Amino acid sequence: MAFPADERMDGGMSPPISTILSPMSRLAGTPEVVIAGTLETEGALVATAWLVGGSVRTGPLVEDADFIRVAGVGGMVFVFRYGVVVSVQASAQSTQRFDAALAPYIADVADFREAETANLVIRTGSEDRVGPDGQIVLADDSPERLLLVATVLSRSVILARDETLVSEAFERTAPVVSELRQNGRAPLPIRQVMKLVGNVLAARHRVMGMVQVIERPDLLWDHPGLDRLYTRLEAEYELKDRAEILELKFGALGDFADVLLNIVQDKRAFRTEAAIIALIAFELLLNLFEMAIR
């Protein structure tokens, strides 16, 4: 199946690459997802989603001939603006060529490679379903069905990345909690406190804002017949439950960061007051000294 190309204003045809734009991204000129390549086979397929960075500049990517050429080899590729790429191919293959082609457009390259893989089967005329072994069966190879699967996989990858970050944050804060409990002190510089606050806010913004994990994809508004497939995929990858657990953990980390920030601010206030008292005392001593030598 070849994904249809976009028509140009002059009646010609654009390169073999298509974009799906949300209403907001149309105004901004930034595609939410860039879709490229062709899918020329039915039967067994492998969908691989992996994290490439904090975001991808999808606007200029649409015009990149090198990426179009690389993406057109052996399957379809979905590049999401929030930093996840999903490939659908006849078999699992190396993703290095995609990474190289996307490198100029990636912001905040990922420190570690979070990935998700799913087996797909195209069975024309069958019912969309998810098997007990996690295999995804699609009734046809329409772009909308493949995009829906890619969207769910990309969201699962984002959740997995932030689950790892949150776990690491709890591990880093454990010694501080222990120090507070035992000695009533938290020897943590203000810069580290602010960095922790920033990481918590950034992760929460990704999940709830940019990626909108718990929101229904806009695709379903135009294709309500895919609602049942999305419900099954969402349940299979536990998107809503994982997002809610992350939100609770974000809240706990946010409260902890607020406590640390208050402690640091109290320390600063105490030091400021101590400095003022010391200056006043010094001025008094200086005045007494001047009175004594007269």
Helices and strands as residue ranges (DSSP letters): E 17-20, H 23-28, E 33-37, E 43-51, E 53-56, H 58-61, H 65-71, E 75-80, E 84-89, H 96-102, G 103-105, E 106-109, E 115-122, E 129-130, E 136-138, H 143-183, H 190-205, I 206-210, H 219-222, G 224-226, H 227-236, H 239-293
